[in-house]
Amino acid sequence: MVMAGFLSACGYTTEQDVRSFMDAERAALHPVSKAIPSPIPFEAAIYDEGGKPDPFSKQAFFQFLIGTVKTGKPSIATPDLLRSRTELEGFPLDSLAMVGVLTQEAQNVALVRAGTKLYQVKVGAHMGQNLGKVTKIEETRITLRELVQDDLGEWSARTNMLNMQERNK
């Protein structure tokens, strides 16, 4: 009984009606073909190095990262941009975590986690992306002196702290 109800809902469409409908729809389709444009020939640029800075120099790279250094009177806060960078200077300060302190030869050494690695940091070490230099290591925090450049190109020093991370229980 139920099967008869389903078949009656389909109406009186025959297989021939469906095939003729499909054939009519296929005949009505007209594919649109656009011609693929020819490739544009590549012209290599020639680098004229006369009077231009070396694009592979360390100083040009760090000026790009930190900002253009404006010429002016030298400041006590002017950083050494040609100094070799440490691994910890590749991380923003808020992504670093102080996890402990050791004492070696009567000097505090901080344990800092960056990503999945653990580093030993002493006073004088550099860390963070703002040219931070460790000035003091205490039981619960690391004090840094960072150098930042303003819009006019002037360098200024600021103090920042990296506090000990709380343990998750």
Secondary structure, 3 states (H helix, E strand, C coil): CHHHHHHHHCCCCCHHHHHHHHHHHHHHCCCCCCCCCCCCCCCCCCCCCCCCCCCCCHHHHHHHHHCCCCCCCCCCCCCCCCCCCCHHHHCCHHHEEEEEEEEECCEEEEEEEECCEEEEECCCCEECCCCEEEEEECCCEEEEEEEEECCCCCEEEEEEEEEECCCCC
